[in-house]
């Protein structure tokens, strides 16, 4: 299990577009599960609707736990995805 | 029709159907002037250029999230389809102005039940595009068999799902 954190830079927060892209990035790592925690709510990062429901805003910290096959590589690619898109 | 057809090809009537949440003209999602929708980032779907003023439930299910601003609603159908209805583009910026909600997060709803009313003329007058994408966020699990394009009345079949 590997845990990463990310502070949201996008002024619109975790809105529809980054939520959709994030779910796609998570789904691309088929052997891994990603759970995303924000303010005591934990959702499956592969589910767009769960991500949008969090209402995470700019400056909020997201914690993502990645577990499964090649979890180190999956966590690293998730980390770079978040830097580039959120 | 042979026995194998009967076994493997369900008649059209047995496939789940998502009905039109609002009257208008149904167009391909690619015609929506917002890449989040047109590039299918949220999933596959369809869009309606509304001529009506009310969004109704497109299937039986549960309101997964009613946005406080009333500009969008997501539902989970009884059989697990995750449907997002976004009333107009960039309309989050209206902060609820011109929208009235008739259901709340967690409510169980029946197909055709009112969810949101909106003042189409007022929203258009403020310069917003009212096109309303209807997206199946888990279309990987629920492939769309047929999209019914063209003029639709509220409650008409809109998407036939291969499930």
gemmi code that builds the backbone of each chain (N, CA, C; Angstrom):
import gemmi

chains = {
    "A": [
        ("UNK", (0.839, -1.197, 0.000), (0.000, 0.000, 0.000), (0.875, 1.247, 0.000)),
        ("UNK", (0.477, 2.213, -0.792), (1.288, 3.412, -0.967), (0.353, 4.626, -0.857)),
        ("UNK", (0.747, 5.609, -0.076), (-0.122, 6.772, 0.120), (0.553, 8.038, -0.367)),
        ("UNK", (-0.187, 8.849, -1.118), (0.339, 10.142, -1.568), (-0.664, 11.235, -1.191)),
        ("UNK", (-0.177, 12.449, -1.079), (-1.096, 13.558, -0.812), (-0.909, 14.607, -1.909)),
        ("UNK", (-1.966, 15.380, -2.109), (-1.905, 16.432, -3.126), (-2.756, 17.610, -2.670)),
        ("UNK", (-2.188, 18.807, -2.790), (-2.955, 20.022, -2.489), (-3.492, 20.560, -3.820)),
        ("UNK", (-4.817, 20.749, -3.880), (-5.452, 21.160, -5.135), (-5.039, 22.580, -5.513)),
        ("UNK", (-4.527, 22.708, -6.761), (-4.095, 24.022, -7.257), (-5.158, 24.655, -8.161)),
        ("UNK", (-5.977, 23.824, -8.782), (-6.990, 24.298, -9.728), (-7.963, 25.243, -9.015)),
        ("UNK", (-8.109, 26.481, -9.528), (-8.994, 27.451, -8.860), (-10.449, 26.977, -8.776)),
        ("UNK", (-10.858, 26.069, -9.679), (-12.234, 25.556, -9.651), (-12.378, 24.337, -8.739)),
        ("UNK", (-11.264, 23.856, -8.171), (-11.338, 22.671, -7.319), (-11.491, 21.386, -8.125)),
        ("UNK", (-11.936, 20.335, -7.435), (-12.099, 19.026, -8.088), (-13.451, 18.995, -8.806)),
        ("UNK", (-13.553, 19.778, -9.892), (-14.820, 19.851, -10.622), (-14.874, 18.766, -11.690)),
        ("UNK", (-15.876, 18.841, -12.527), (-16.177, 17.750, -13.454), (-14.984, 17.302, -14.303)),
        ("UNK", (-14.294, 18.265, -14.945), (-13.232, 17.854, -15.868), (-12.083, 17.113, -15.163)),
        ("UNK", (-11.450, 17.732, -14.118), (-10.381, 16.974, -13.450), (-10.879, 15.681, -12.800)),
        ("UNK", (-12.133, 15.661, -12.331), (-12.673, 14.423, -11.738), (-12.742, 13.326, -12.798)),
        ("UNK", (-13.187, 13.696, -14.001), (-13.267, 12.721, -15.093), (-11.894, 12.221, -15.492)),
        ("UNK", (-10.941, 13.160, -15.593), (-9.574, 12.780, -15.974), (-8.929, 11.906, -14.902)),
        ("UNK", (-9.167, 12.254, -13.634), (-8.602, 11.491, -12.520), (-9.134, 10.058, -12.527)),
        ("UNK", (-10.444, 9.923, -12.725), (-11.050, 8.586, -12.746), (-10.470, 7.758, -13.900)),
        ("UNK", (-10.245, 8.420, -15.060), (-9.656, 7.714, -16.201), (-8.219, 7.280, -15.884)),
        ("UNK", (-7.442, 8.180, -15.241), (-6.056, 7.860, -14.891), (-6.021, 6.691, -13.905)),
        ("UNK", (-6.939, 6.691, -12.963), (-6.991, 5.604, -11.973), (-7.408, 4.294, -12.647)),
        ("UNK", (-8.392, 4.390, -13.542), (-8.891, 3.185, -14.210), (-7.825, 2.572, -15.119)),
        ("UNK", (-6.874, 3.406, -15.603), (-5.816, 2.915, -16.489), (-4.899, 1.933, -15.759)),
        ("UNK", (-4.782, 2.060, -14.418), (-3.967, 1.122, -13.636), (-4.888, -0.016, -13.199)),
        ("UNK", (-5.080, -0.988, -14.091), (-6.105, -2.008, -13.872), (-5.897, -2.870, -12.622)),
        ("UNK", (-4.657, -3.182, -12.322), (-4.402, -4.083, -11.192), (-4.388, -3.394, -9.840)),
        ("UNK", (-4.617, -2.089, -9.840), (-4.514, -1.311, -8.610), (-5.843, -0.705, -8.208)),
        ("UNK", (-6.067, -0.598, -6.919), (-7.235, 0.157, -6.465), (-6.734, 1.474, -5.876)),
        ("UNK", (-7.515, 2.508, -6.047), (-7.162, 3.827, -5.515), (-8.310, 4.292, -4.635)),
        ("UNK", (-8.018, 4.617, -3.388), (-9.069, 5.250, -2.594), (-8.605, 6.657, -2.257)),
        ("UNK", (-9.535, 7.572, -2.389), (-9.206, 8.978, -2.201), (-9.968, 9.491, -0.984)),
        ("UNK", (-9.234, 10.089, -0.061), (-9.853, 10.576, 1.169), (-9.758, 12.080, 1.245)),
        ("UNK", (-10.898, 12.696, 1.585), (-10.950, 14.140, 1.783), (-11.960, 14.406, 2.891)),
        ("UNK", (-11.523, 15.109, 3.937), (-12.394, 15.441, 5.067), (-13.219, 14.240, 5.551)),
        ("UNK", (-12.553, 13.177, 5.880), (-13.193, 11.980, 6.442), (-14.132, 11.240, 5.494)),
        ("UNK", (-14.179, 11.669, 4.218), (-14.954, 10.885, 3.250), (-13.942, 10.143, 2.378)),
        ("UNK", (-14.174, 8.863, 2.166), (-13.295, 8.087, 1.289), (-14.108, 7.548, 0.130)),
        ("UNK", (-13.594, 7.771, -1.080), (-14.294, 7.299, -2.280), (-13.327, 6.512, -3.162)),
        ("UNK", (-13.892, 5.711, -4.047), (-13.134, 4.978, -5.050), (-12.757, 5.976, -6.150)),
        ("UNK", (-11.458, 6.182, -6.355), (-11.003, 7.189, -7.328), (-11.322, 6.801, -8.768)),
        ("UNK", (-11.791, 5.567, -9.000), (-12.172, 5.179, -10.357), (-13.619, 5.566, -10.668)),
        ("UNK", (-14.349, 6.096, -9.663), (-15.756, 6.464, -9.860), (-15.898, 7.980, -9.936)),
        ("UNK", (-16.213, 8.487, -11.120), (-16.326, 9.924, -11.342), (-17.322, 10.575, -10.374)),
        ("UNK", (-18.481, 9.951, -10.222), (-19.509, 10.597, -9.413), (-19.099, 10.721, -7.952)),
        ("UNK", (-18.359, 9.715, -7.451), (-17.872, 9.796, -6.082), (-16.919, 10.970, -5.913)),
        ("UNK", (-16.053, 11.180, -6.898), (-15.055, 12.254, -6.834), (-15.730, 13.632, -6.848)),
        ("UNK", (-16.727, 13.781, -7.725), (-17.385, 15.087, -7.850), (-18.150, 15.447, -6.584)),
        ("UNK", (-18.662, 14.415, -5.912), (-19.461, 14.629, -4.702), (-18.663, 15.202, -3.541)),
        ("UNK", (-17.341, 14.999, -3.564), (-16.522, 15.441, -2.432), (-16.560, 16.955, -2.257)),
        ("UNK", (-16.720, 17.674, -3.356), (-16.728, 19.139, -3.282), (-15.395, 19.709, -2.829)),
        ("UNK", (-14.287, 19.060, -3.207), (-12.963, 19.526, -2.797), (-12.588, 20.784, -3.590)),
        ("UNK", (-12.071, 21.791, -2.876), (-11.782, 23.108, -3.471), (-10.271, 23.357, -3.552)),
        ("UNK", (-9.926, 24.449, -4.213), (-8.520, 24.868, -4.291), (-7.955, 25.012, -2.873)),
        ("UNK", (-6.744, 24.488, -2.653), (-6.112, 24.589, -1.340), (-6.407, 23.403, -0.433)),
        ("UNK", (-7.401, 22.579, -0.785), (-7.726, 21.390, 0.006), (-6.705, 20.288, -0.271)),
        ("UNK", (-6.480, 19.451, 0.746), (-5.533, 18.348, 0.591), (-6.272, 17.033, 0.374)),
        ("UNK", (-5.880, 16.324, -0.681), (-6.441, 15.005, -0.971), (-5.412, 13.949, -0.578)),
        ("UNK", (-5.860, 12.862, 0.010), (-4.975, 11.753, 0.331), (-5.399, 10.561, -0.519)),
        ("UNK", (-4.452, 10.008, -1.254), (-4.774, 8.899, -2.148), (-3.959, 7.675, -1.760)),
        ("UNK", (-4.669, 6.600, -1.526), (-4.013, 5.348, -1.185), (-4.174, 4.378, -2.339)),
        ("UNK", (-3.051, 3.821, -2.715), (-3.007, 2.978, -3.890), (-2.554, 1.595, -3.440)),
        ("UNK", (-3.276, 0.552, -3.869), (-2.923, -0.807, -3.461), (-3.120, -1.772, -4.620)),
        ("UNK", (-2.189, -2.694, -4.768), (-2.323, -3.706, -5.820), (-1.022, -3.911, -6.573)),
        ("UNK", (-1.147, -4.416, -7.802), (0.034, -4.695, -8.632), (0.789, -3.408, -8.960)),
        ("UNK", (2.103, -3.473, -8.916), (2.960, -2.332, -9.263), (2.498, -1.034, -8.602)),
        ("UNK", (2.164, -1.131, -7.329), (1.578, 0.040, -6.675), (2.543, 1.236, -6.606)),
        ("UNK", (3.843, 0.958, -6.554), (4.796, 2.078, -6.524), (4.731, 2.876, -7.825)),
        ("UNK", (4.724, 2.158, -8.935), (4.661, 2.819, -10.243), (3.295, 3.514, -10.413)),
        ("UNK", (2.224, 2.848, -9.969), (0.885, 3.426, -10.083), (0.778, 4.708, -9.261)),
        ("UNK", (1.343, 4.694, -8.051), (1.308, 5.876, -7.189), (2.110, 7.012, -7.811)),
        ("UNK", (3.259, 6.670, -8.404), (4.096, 7.689, -9.037), (3.369, 8.314, -10.225)),
        ("UNK", (2.673, 7.489, -11.019), (1.995, 8.065, -12.177), (0.789, 8.886, -11.732)),
        ("UNK", (0.127, 8.460, -10.652), (-0.980, 9.251, -10.103), (-0.464, 10.594, -9.592)),
        ("UNK", (0.701, 10.563, -8.939), (1.282, 11.799, -8.400), (1.588, 12.782, -9.534)),
        ("UNK", (2.149, 12.284, -10.624), (2.475, 13.214, -11.715), (1.198, 13.674, -12.434)),
        ("UNK", (0.190, 12.795, -12.511), (-1.088, 13.207, -13.083), (-1.684, 14.376, -12.271)),
        ("UNK", (-1.660, 14.248, -10.946), (-2.259, 15.275, -10.085), (-1.513, 16.612, -10.222)),
        ("UNK", (-0.166, 16.523, -10.286), (0.638, 17.743, -10.458), (0.263, 18.465, -11.750)),
        ("UNK", (0.032, 17.691, -12.805), (-0.226, 18.278, -14.109), (-1.671, 18.750, -14.300)),
        ("UNK", (-2.617, 18.151, -13.587), (-4.024, 18.381, -13.902), (-4.890, 18.975, -12.794)),
        ("UNK", (-4.377, 19.004, -11.593), (-5.236, 19.461, -10.501), (-4.452, 20.370, -9.541)),
    ],
    "B": [
        ("UNK", (-37.102, -16.358, -35.779), (-36.046, -16.232, -34.764), (-35.770, -17.601, -34.128)),
        ("UNK", (-34.554, -18.062, -34.185), (-34.196, -19.368, -33.616), (-34.046, -19.302, -32.103)),
        ("UNK", (-33.836, -20.444, -31.519), (-33.742, -20.488, -30.061), (-32.530, -19.708, -29.558)),
        ("UNK", (-31.419, -19.710, -30.347), (-30.228, -18.996, -29.881), (-30.446, -17.485, -29.891)),
        ("UNK", (-31.208, -17.017, -30.880), (-31.541, -15.599, -30.888), (-32.323, -15.236, -29.633)),
        ("UNK", (-33.227, -16.130, -29.281), (-34.041, -15.862, -28.093), (-33.170, -15.850, -26.849)),
        ("UNK", (-32.147, -16.713, -26.843), (-31.289, -16.787, -25.660), (-30.338, -15.602, -25.567)),
        ("UNK", (-29.790, -15.202, -26.728), (-28.690, -14.249, -26.665), (-29.059, -12.828, -27.072)),
        ("UNK", (-30.167, -12.649, -27.714), (-30.547, -11.298, -28.109), (-31.848, -10.921, -27.438)),
        ("UNK", (-31.729, -10.053, -26.462), (-32.948, -9.627, -25.783), (-33.770, -8.770, -26.732)),
        ("UNK", (-35.081, -8.883, -26.689), (-35.891, -7.927, -27.449), (-35.604, -6.524, -26.945)),
        ("UNK", (-35.737, -5.567, -27.839), (-35.461, -4.166, -27.514), (-36.143, -3.730, -26.208)),
        ("UNK", (-37.367, -4.219, -25.999), (-38.156, -3.759, -24.862), (-37.559, -4.186, -23.524)),
        ("UNK", (-36.654, -5.193, -23.521), (-36.103, -5.642, -22.242), (-34.831, -4.895, -21.854)),
        ("UNK", (-34.300, -4.092, -22.757), (-33.099, -3.326, -22.412), (-33.487, -2.121, -21.562)),
        ("UNK", (-32.630, -1.757, -20.604), (-32.936, -0.549, -19.830), (-32.948, 0.681, -20.738)),
        ("UNK", (-33.841, 1.599, -20.437), (-33.971, 2.814, -21.233), (-33.845, 4.024, -20.316)),
        ("UNK", (-33.035, 4.989, -20.767), (-32.965, 6.276, -20.086), (-33.882, 7.201, -20.876)),
        ("UNK", (-34.855, 7.804, -20.193), (-35.818, 8.652, -20.911), (-35.383, 10.114, -20.854)),
        ("UNK", (-35.948, 10.903, -21.755), (-35.579, 12.319, -21.839), (-35.987, 13.044, -20.554)),
        ("UNK", (-35.026, 13.713, -19.887), (-35.354, 14.446, -18.670), (-36.030, 15.788, -18.964)),
        ("UNK", (-36.011, 16.215, -20.223), (-36.591, 17.508, -20.599), (-36.954, 17.433, -22.090)),
        ("UNK", (-37.964, 18.197, -22.479), (-38.330, 18.257, -23.900), (-37.301, 19.087, -24.656)),
        ("UNK", (-37.100, 18.757, -25.933), (-36.159, 19.534, -26.742), (-35.680, 18.735, -27.926)),
        ("UNK", (-34.470, 19.059, -28.374), (-33.880, 18.350, -29.500), (-32.647, 17.597, -29.006)),
        ("UNK", (-32.657, 16.289, -29.187), (-31.523, 15.477, -28.740), (-30.445, 15.469, -29.820)),
        ("UNK", (-29.209, 15.750, -29.394), (-28.068, 15.794, -30.318), (-26.919, 14.967, -29.733)),
        ("UNK", (-25.942, 14.660, -30.580), (-24.771, 13.899, -30.124), (-23.987, 14.723, -29.102)),
        ("UNK", (-23.376, 14.036, -28.153), (-22.586, 14.701, -27.116), (-21.445, 15.524, -27.730)),
        ("UNK", (-20.984, 15.088, -28.902), (-19.884, 15.781, -29.586), (-20.271, 17.197, -29.995)),
        ("UNK", (-21.566, 17.488, -30.029), (-21.998, 18.837, -30.418), (-21.968, 19.829, -29.261)),
        ("UNK", (-21.661, 19.326, -28.063), (-21.620, 20.203, -26.888), (-20.319, 20.995, -26.907)),
        ("UNK", (-20.442, 22.302, -26.737), (-19.294, 23.190, -26.843), (-18.514, 23.265, -25.523)),
        ("UNK", (-18.152, 22.097, -25.002), (-17.349, 22.003, -23.783), (-16.635, 20.654, -23.853)),
        ("UNK", (-15.287, 20.681, -23.921), (-14.539, 19.435, -24.134), (-14.763, 18.391, -23.046)),
        ("UNK", (-15.110, 18.831, -21.825), (-15.358, 17.861, -20.756), (-16.455, 16.881, -21.184)),
        ("UNK", (-17.445, 17.414, -21.894), (-18.535, 16.559, -22.373), (-18.243, 15.994, -23.758)),
        ("UNK", (-17.837, 16.864, -24.695), (-17.696, 16.415, -26.090), (-16.591, 15.371, -26.238)),
        ("UNK", (-15.575, 15.424, -25.370), (-14.508, 14.411, -25.429), (-14.827, 13.196, -24.556)),
        ("UNK", (-16.036, 13.166, -24.034), (-16.533, 12.022, -23.246), (-15.677, 11.747, -22.015)),
        ("UNK", (-15.113, 12.814, -21.424), (-14.277, 12.650, -20.233), (-15.106, 12.119, -19.058)),
        ("UNK", (-16.378, 12.477, -19.022), (-17.237, 12.003, -17.932), (-17.988, 10.728, -18.299)),
        ("UNK", (-17.841, 10.284, -19.545), (-18.549, 9.097, -20.002), (-19.303, 9.399, -21.279)),
        ("UNK", (-19.916, 8.344, -21.839), (-20.682, 8.533, -23.066), (-22.081, 9.025, -22.721)),
        ("UNK", (-22.760, 9.579, -23.722), (-24.104, 10.071, -23.440), (-24.709, 10.771, -24.624)),
        ("UNK", (-25.511, 11.791, -24.331), (-26.278, 12.502, -25.343), (-26.534, 13.901, -24.756)),
        ("UNK", (-27.032, 14.827, -25.564), (-27.359, 16.148, -25.027), (-28.704, 16.587, -25.590)),
        ("UNK", (-29.400, 17.426, -24.843), (-30.684, 17.954, -25.312), (-30.610, 19.484, -25.319)),
        ("UNK", (-31.002, 20.070, -26.449), (-31.217, 21.522, -26.479), (-32.650, 21.719, -25.994)),
        ("UNK", (-32.824, 22.189, -24.756), (-34.160, 22.156, -24.155), (-35.130, 23.175, -24.739)),
        ("UNK", (-36.386, 22.739, -24.838), (-37.484, 23.660, -25.126), (-38.412, 23.704, -23.910)),
        ("UNK", (-38.188, 22.832, -22.946), (-38.970, 22.808, -21.711), (-38.237, 23.523, -20.594)),
        ("UNK", (-38.880, 23.594, -19.434), (-38.322, 24.313, -18.286), (-38.166, 23.433, -17.050)),
        ("UNK", (-38.309, 22.123, -17.238), (-38.228, 21.259, -16.065), (-37.451, 19.983, -16.377)),
        ("UNK", (-36.572, 19.601, -15.433), (-35.828, 18.348, -15.527), (-36.559, 17.311, -14.678)),
        ("UNK", (-36.863, 16.157, -15.294), (-37.489, 15.070, -14.538), (-36.547, 13.876, -14.505)),
        ("UNK", (-36.794, 12.954, -13.571), (-35.934, 11.772, -13.448), (-36.011, 10.948, -14.734)),
        ("UNK", (-34.842, 10.556, -15.282), (-34.807, 9.798, -16.537), (-34.978, 8.291, -16.331)),
        ("UNK", (-35.138, 7.878, -15.074), (-35.293, 6.452, -14.747), (-35.677, 6.377, -13.267)),
        ("UNK", (-36.055, 5.180, -12.817), (-36.262, 4.971, -11.382), (-34.885, 4.873, -10.730)),
        ("UNK", (-34.737, 5.426, -9.550), (-33.448, 5.316, -8.875), (-33.361, 6.223, -7.680)),
        ("UNK", (-32.118, 6.648, -7.410), (-31.856, 7.448, -6.228), (-31.064, 8.692, -6.645)),
        ("UNK", (-31.371, 9.829, -6.048), (-30.591, 11.037, -6.307), (-29.252, 10.879, -5.599)),
        ("UNK", (-28.170, 10.757, -6.372), (-26.839, 10.582, -5.792), (-26.324, 11.914, -5.288)),
        ("UNK", (-26.561, 12.956, -6.069), (-26.198, 14.295, -5.611), (-27.013, 15.357, -6.332)),
        ("UNK", (-27.742, 16.133, -5.552), (-28.400, 17.324, -6.078), (-27.469, 18.483, -5.732)),
        ("UNK", (-26.901, 19.134, -6.762), (-26.023, 20.280, -6.513), (-26.856, 21.399, -5.893)),
        ("UNK", (-26.303, 22.065, -4.885), (-27.029, 23.139, -4.175), (-27.514, 24.200, -5.153)),
        ("UNK", (-26.726, 24.403, -6.200), (-27.023, 25.430, -7.188), (-28.120, 25.016, -8.161)),
        ("UNK", (-28.542, 23.751, -8.127), (-29.606, 23.273, -9.004), (-29.231, 23.182, -10.474)),
        ("UNK", (-27.963, 23.430, -10.806), (-27.588, 23.413, -12.226), (-27.228, 22.010, -12.704)),
        ("UNK", (-27.143, 21.066, -11.780), (-26.782, 19.695, -12.152), (-27.302, 18.737, -11.099)),
        ("UNK", (-27.520, 17.494, -11.544), (-27.977, 16.451, -10.625), (-27.403, 15.128, -11.108)),
        ("UNK", (-27.036, 14.273, -10.168), (-26.612, 12.936, -10.567), (-27.510, 11.914, -9.897)),
        ("UNK", (-27.762, 10.817, -10.620), (-28.649, 9.767, -10.122), (-28.004, 8.410, -10.316)),
        ("UNK", (-28.372, 7.477, -9.464), (-27.984, 6.081, -9.674), (-29.284, 5.310, -9.876)),
        ("UNK", (-29.402, 4.688, -11.049), (-30.638, 3.970, -11.358), (-30.710, 2.697, -10.523)),
        ("UNK", (-31.889, 2.149, -10.453), (-32.112, 0.928, -9.674), (-31.149, -0.177, -10.104)),
        ("UNK", (-30.794, -0.234, -11.398), (-29.871, -1.280, -11.854), (-28.407, -0.829, -11.895)),
        ("UNK", (-28.097, 0.344, -11.306), (-26.697, 0.740, -11.130), (-26.108, 1.696, -12.153)),
        ("UNK", (-26.935, 2.244, -13.053), (-26.404, 3.224, -14.009), (-26.184, 4.565, -13.290)),
        ("UNK", (-25.028, 5.179, -13.541), (-24.698, 6.464, -12.910), (-24.890, 7.570, -13.943)),
        ("UNK", (-25.906, 8.395, -13.738), (-26.322, 9.363, -14.749), (-26.151, 10.786, -14.219)),
        ("UNK", (-25.458, 11.605, -15.009), (-25.286, 13.018, -14.650), (-26.046, 13.875, -15.660)),
        ("UNK", (-26.866, 14.780, -15.146), (-27.589, 15.728, -16.000), (-27.076, 17.116, -15.643)),
        ("UNK", (-26.535, 17.821, -16.644), (-25.932, 19.136, -16.394), (-26.727, 20.163, -17.193)),
        ("UNK", (-27.474, 21.025, -16.515), (-28.413, 21.925, -17.190), (-27.704, 23.207, -17.630)),
        ("UNK", (-27.266, 23.214, -18.884), (-26.539, 24.362, -19.425), (-25.052, 24.240, -19.136)),
        ("UNK", (-24.259, 25.027, -19.873), (-22.801, 24.975, -19.718), (-22.318, 26.122, -18.839)),
        ("UNK", (-21.354, 25.818, -17.989), (-20.750, 26.832, -17.096), (-21.771, 27.449, -16.148)),
        ("UNK", (-22.933, 26.810, -16.013), (-24.026, 27.413, -15.247), (-23.805, 27.340, -13.731)),
        ("UNK", (-22.721, 26.689, -13.318), (-22.349, 26.716, -11.893), (-22.170, 28.175, -11.446)),
        ("UNK", (-21.747, 29.004, -12.413), (-21.473, 30.413, -12.105), (-22.721, 31.202, -11.725)),
        ("UNK", (-23.895, 30.681, -12.055), (-25.141, 31.373, -11.687), (-25.459, 31.216, -10.194)),
        ("UNK", (-24.726, 30.297, -9.552), (-24.860, 30.080, -8.104), (-26.311, 29.871, -7.666)),
        ("UNK", (-27.072, 29.166, -8.493), (-28.447, 28.822, -8.112), (-29.518, 29.752, -8.647)),
        ("UNK", (-29.092, 30.913, -9.163), (-30.065, 31.852, -9.715), (-30.768, 31.224, -10.926)),
        ("UNK", (-32.069, 31.352, -11.008), (-32.919, 30.811, -12.090), (-33.154, 29.297, -12.005)),
        ("UNK", (-32.676, 28.651, -10.927), (-32.893, 27.203, -10.763), (-33.646, 26.939, -9.458)),
        ("UNK", (-34.604, 26.006, -9.493), (-35.321, 25.575, -8.288), (-35.243, 24.059, -8.220)),
        ("UNK", (-34.821, 23.513, -7.081), (-34.722, 22.050, -6.968), (-35.995, 21.488, -6.336)),
        ("UNK", (-36.366, 20.274, -6.765), (-37.573, 19.618, -6.248), (-37.258, 18.273, -5.596)),
        ("UNK", (-35.979, 17.952, -5.490), (-35.579, 16.702, -4.829), (-34.232, 16.974, -4.173)),
        ("UNK", (-33.844, 16.119, -3.247), (-32.551, 16.328, -2.592), (-31.721, 15.040, -2.617)),
        ("UNK", (-30.434, 15.208, -2.326), (-29.507, 14.082, -2.310), (-30.065, 12.966, -1.427)),
        ("UNK", (-30.065, 11.754, -1.957), (-30.525, 10.597, -1.184), (-31.978, 10.222, -1.429)),
        ("UNK", (-32.754, 11.114, -2.067), (-34.165, 10.814, -2.339), (-34.289, 9.659, -3.340)),
        ("UNK", (-35.291, 8.813, -3.111), (-35.646, 7.794, -4.095), (-36.649, 8.435, -5.041)),
        ("UNK", (-36.406, 8.288, -6.338), (-37.285, 8.951, -7.316), (-37.791, 7.950, -8.354)),
        ("UNK", (-38.938, 8.273, -8.919), (-39.528, 7.477, -9.999), (-39.286, 8.207, -11.305)),
        ("UNK", (-39.164, 7.450, -12.386), (-39.016, 8.039, -13.715), (-40.143, 9.049, -13.931)),
        ("UNK", (-39.787, 10.258, -14.393), (-40.781, 11.297, -14.665), (-41.000, 12.265, -13.509)),
        ("UNK", (-40.442, 11.952, -12.350), (-40.624, 12.828, -11.179), (-39.793, 14.106, -11.334)),
        ("UNK", (-40.392, 15.289, -11.076), (-39.633, 16.541, -11.232), (-38.418, 16.617, -10.310)),
        ("UNK", (-37.287, 17.054, -10.865), (-36.051, 17.212, -10.086), (-35.644, 18.678, -9.982)),
        ("UNK", (-35.713, 19.390, -11.109), (-35.244, 20.787, -11.163), (-36.162, 21.573, -12.106)),
        ("UNK", (-36.537, 22.786, -11.717), (-37.155, 23.720, -12.664), (-36.143, 24.819, -12.953)),
        ("UNK", (-36.168, 25.342, -14.157), (-35.220, 26.406, -14.496), (-35.889, 27.397, -15.430)),
        ("UNK", (-35.442, 28.637, -15.335), (-36.002, 29.712, -16.149), (-35.128, 29.844, -17.397)),
        ("UNK", (-35.570, 29.125, -18.444), (-34.752, 29.019, -19.652), (-34.439, 30.379, -20.269)),
        ("UNK", (-35.469, 31.210, -20.361), (-35.298, 32.523, -20.998), (-34.297, 33.374, -20.206)),
        ("UNK", (-34.413, 33.357, -18.877), (-33.528, 34.196, -18.047), (-32.078, 33.720, -18.137)),
        ("UNK", (-31.885, 32.391, -18.158), (-30.521, 31.843, -18.231), (-29.899, 32.191, -19.592)),
        ("UNK", (-30.701, 32.046, -20.649), (-30.214, 32.393, -21.993), (-29.918, 33.887, -22.079)),
        ("UNK", (-30.766, 34.697, -21.439), (-30.578, 36.155, -21.476), (-29.265, 36.562, -20.810)),
        ("UNK", (-28.787, 35.744, -19.866), (-27.493, 36.039, -19.224), (-26.322, 35.518, -20.048)),
        ("UNK", (-26.626, 34.960, -21.216), (-25.563, 34.578, -22.136), (-25.088, 33.139, -22.024)),
        ("UNK", (-25.820, 32.297, -21.301), (-25.392, 30.909, -21.142), (-25.994, 30.011, -22.217)),
        ("UNK", (-25.218, 29.011, -22.608), (-25.667, 27.971, -23.532), (-26.455, 26.961, -22.697)),
        ("UNK", (-27.727, 26.743, -23.061), (-28.594, 25.879, -22.255), (-28.511, 24.395, -22.589)),
        ("UNK", (-27.657, 24.052, -23.533), (-27.579, 22.645, -23.914), (-27.318, 21.788, -22.667)),
        ("UNK", (-28.053, 20.694, -22.566), (-28.069, 19.891, -21.342), (-27.518, 18.485, -21.605)),
        ("UNK", (-26.226, 18.261, -21.279), (-25.662, 16.926, -21.463), (-26.249, 15.938, -20.449)),
        ("UNK", (-26.508, 14.727, -20.924), (-26.956, 13.627, -20.072), (-25.907, 12.532, -20.253)),
        ("UNK", (-25.104, 12.314, -19.221), (-23.928, 11.462, -19.359), (-24.064, 10.229, -18.472)),
        ("UNK", (-23.687, 9.096, -19.046), (-23.661, 7.843, -18.301), (-22.218, 7.675, -17.807)),
        ("UNK", (-21.967, 8.047, -16.545), (-20.589, 8.081, -16.031), (-19.952, 6.701, -15.987)),
        ("UNK", (-20.749, 5.646, -15.863), (-20.169, 4.291, -15.910), (-20.593, 3.575, -17.192)),
        ("UNK", (-20.445, 4.291, -18.321), (-20.808, 3.696, -19.617), (-19.878, 2.543, -19.993)),
        ("UNK", (-18.758, 2.374, -19.275), (-17.921, 1.190, -19.514), (-18.678, -0.074, -19.081)),
        ("UNK", (-19.500, 0.051, -18.057), (-20.310, -1.097, -17.586), (-21.664, -1.178, -18.283)),
        ("UNK", (-22.150, -0.018, -18.765), (-23.472, 0.041, -19.395), (-23.360, 0.673, -20.782)),
        ("UNK", (-22.924, -0.113, -21.766), (-22.751, 0.455, -23.110), (-24.081, 0.935, -23.694)),
        ("UNK", (-23.999, 2.007, -24.445), (-25.194, 2.554, -25.088), (-25.445, 1.787, -26.387)),
        ("UNK", (-26.647, 1.235, -26.500), (-27.014, 0.450, -27.669), (-27.554, 1.373, -28.752)),
        ("UNK", (-28.362, 2.338, -28.326), (-28.983, 3.231, -29.296), (-29.260, 4.588, -28.657)),
        ("UNK", (-28.900, 5.646, -29.391), (-29.228, 7.009, -28.966), (-30.348, 7.501, -29.875)),
        ("UNK", (-31.399, 8.063, -29.273), (-32.553, 8.510, -30.051), (-32.421, 10.016, -30.281)),
        ("UNK", (-31.917, 10.388, -31.448), (-31.669, 11.799, -31.739), (-32.920, 12.466, -32.316)),
        ("UNK", (-32.947, 13.799, -32.261), (-34.062, 14.556, -32.841), (-35.006, 15.059, -31.762)),
        ("UNK", (-36.194, 15.459, -32.192), (-37.161, 16.048, -31.266), (-37.610, 15.021, -30.230)),
        ("UNK", (-37.583, 15.406, -28.961), (-38.062, 14.524, -27.885), (-38.980, 15.296, -26.947)),
        ("UNK", (-39.973, 14.575, -26.428), (-40.787, 15.110, -25.343), (-40.224, 14.542, -24.049)),
        ("UNK", (-40.476, 15.232, -22.947), (-40.050, 14.754, -21.645), (-40.629, 13.346, -21.432)),
        ("UNK", (-39.768, 12.383, -21.084), (-40.229, 11.019, -20.842), (-40.109, 10.085, -22.037)),
        ("UNK", (-39.787, 10.628, -23.217), (-39.579, 9.775, -24.402), (-38.280, 8.974, -24.232)),
        ("UNK", (-38.185, 7.795, -24.876), (-36.922, 7.049, -24.831), (-35.784, 7.900, -25.410)),
        ("UNK", (-34.637, 7.894, -24.720), (-33.513, 8.726, -25.145), (-32.285, 7.863, -25.427)),
        ("UNK", (-31.962, 6.977, -24.493), (-30.827, 6.069, -24.662), (-31.297, 4.655, -24.321)),
        ("UNK", (-30.993, 3.721, -25.216), (-31.260, 2.316, -24.917), (-29.921, 1.706, -24.527)),
        ("UNK", (-29.918, 0.989, -23.404), (-28.670, 0.515, -22.827), (-28.535, -0.988, -23.038)),
        ("UNK", (-27.316, -1.416, -23.347), (-27.048, -2.828, -23.566), (-26.713, -3.481, -22.227)),
        ("UNK", (-27.723, -3.834, -21.493), (-27.493, -4.481, -20.183), (-28.633, -5.433, -19.908)),
    ],
}
model = gemmi.Model(1)
for chain_id, residues in chains.items():
    chain = gemmi.Chain(chain_id)
    for i, (resn, *xyz) in enumerate(residues, 1):
        res = gemmi.Residue()
        res.name, res.seqid = resn, gemmi.SeqId(i, " ")
        for name, pos in zip(("N", "CA", "C"), xyz):
            atom = gemmi.Atom()
            atom.name, atom.element = name, gemmi.Element(name[0])
            atom.pos, atom.b_iso = gemmi.Position(*pos), 0.0
            res.add_atom(atom)
        chain.add_residue(res)
    model.add_chain(chain)
structure = gemmi.Structure()
structure.add_model(model)
structure.setup_entities()
